[in-house]
Every structure is written in structure tokens, then in C-alpha cells.
């Protein structure tokens, strides 16, 4: 379920309705795809959750549309999940090094 201004507060009712039938995740509306409203998120704010679509392999389901979220694309060509995981790992490490949230490597002598 995507939470918007129009349905805010309905999450509990949906969970109750689907209890025992399905797992319900309530996420805020994201300014991606067909939406100009909602949270503006990038791969820097969203932990990787590999998603495969007809467009390719994506960083996360919220960026699973190449037209609206080319920055979430991991690979457009067919690749193995192992290769997709490797690309995401390299991208995460690169981002963390760039923003300073991952310590720089330090070469020392023993």
C-alpha cells in the first residue's frame, strides 16, 4: 500500500482486512513514476533491494521503471543476480566513500 494524503490512516484497516491472506507493507508516496508528489528519494537514501523488471535490474522497487528512474538502474542487459549484487555493492561502497560515511582505507605496515 502506498500512503498518500487521501488514504493516510487507512493502513490498519487494510492490514485487518488482509490479515492471514497477505503481508501488507505501507510505504509513503515517492516522487517517482507517475507521481510528482511525495518523498524525493535517491539510491543514497534507499537501501538496495534488487528488483528485476522487463527494463532490467534495478536498485529498489520504487525505481523499477527505467523511464522515471534511470538512476536506479543497475543493468539494462541480462546479467546474473551475482553480478547484480556485485554492481550494487560497488555502488554502495562508492557512495559511502564519497559522502564520508565509510572510512577510507588505510594501508599500514606490520
C-alpha positions in Angstrom: 0.0 0.0 0.0 1.3 3.4 -0.8 0.3 6.0 1.7 -0.9 9.3 0.3 -2.8 12.3 1.8 -6.0 10.8 0.6 -5.6 7.4 2.4 -3.5 8.4 5.4 -4.7 6.5 8.4 -6.2 3.5 6.5 -3.1 1.2 6.9 -4.5 -0.5 10.0 -7.9 -1.2 8.3 -6.1 -2.7 5.2 -3.9 -4.9 7.5 -7.0 -6.1 9.3 -8.8 -6.8 6.0 -5.9 -8.8 4.7 -4.8 -10.5 7.9 -3.8 -14.1 7.2 -4.1 -13.6 3.5 -1.2 -11.3 2.6 1.6 -9.3 4.1 1.0 -5.6 4.0 3.7 -3.0 3.7 2.7 0.6 4.0 5.2 2.9 2.3 5.0 6.7 1.8 4.3 8.0 -1.7 7.6 8.6 -3.6 8.1 11.2 -6.3 8.8 8.6 -8.9 7.0 7.0 -11.8 3.8 8.9 -12.4 3.9 10.9 -9.2 5.2 14.4 -8.9 4.2 14.4 -5.2 5.7 12.5 -2.3 9.2 12.0 -1.0 12.2 12.7 -3.2 14.5 9.7 -2.8 17.7 8.5 -4.5 19.9 5.5 -4.1 21.7 7.4 -1.3 18.6 7.3 0.9 17.2 3.8 0.0 18.9 0.6 0.9 19.3 -1.7 -2.1 16.5 -4.2 -2.7 17.3 -5.8 -6.1 14.3 -5.7 -8.4 14.1 -7.4 -11.8 11.7 -6.0 -14.4 11.5 -6.1 -18.2 13.7 -3.0 -18.2 16.5 -4.7 -16.4 17.8 -4.9 -12.8 17.0 -2.0 -10.5 18.3 -0.8 -7.1 14.8 -1.0 -5.5 11.2 -1.5 -6.4 10.4 2.2 -6.2 12.9 2.8 -9.0 11.8 -0.2 -11.1 10.7 2.0 -14.1 13.6 2.9 -16.4 11.7 5.9 -17.8 11.0 7.5 -14.5 14.1 6.3 -12.5 17.1 5.8 -14.7 19.3 6.5 -11.7 18.0 3.3 -10.0 19.0 1.1 -13.0 21.8 -1.4 -12.1 21.9 -3.1 -15.5 19.7 -3.0 -18.6 21.4 -6.0 -20.2 20.7 -9.5 -18.9 23.1 -10.3 -16.0 23.2 -12.9 -13.3 22.0 -12.0 -9.8 25.5 -12.5 -8.5 26.7 -9.8 -11.0 23.8 -7.5 -10.0 24.7 -7.9 -6.3 28.4 -7.1 -7.1 27.4 -3.9 -9.0 25.1 -2.8 -6.2 27.9 -3.5 -3.6 30.4 -1.4 -5.6 27.8 1.4 -6.0 27.0 1.4 -2.2 30.7 1.4 -1.3 31.4 4.2 -3.8 28.5 6.4 -2.4 29.7 5.8 1.2 33.2 6.7 0.4 32.1 9.9 -1.4 29.8 11.1 1.4 32.3 10.1 4.1 30.1 7.6 5.9 32.5 4.7 5.1 36.0 5.1 6.5 38.8 5.5 3.9 41.1 2.5 3.6 44.4 2.9 5.4 47.5 1.0 4.4 49.8 0.2 7.2 52.9 -1.9 7.7 53.0 -4.8 10.0 
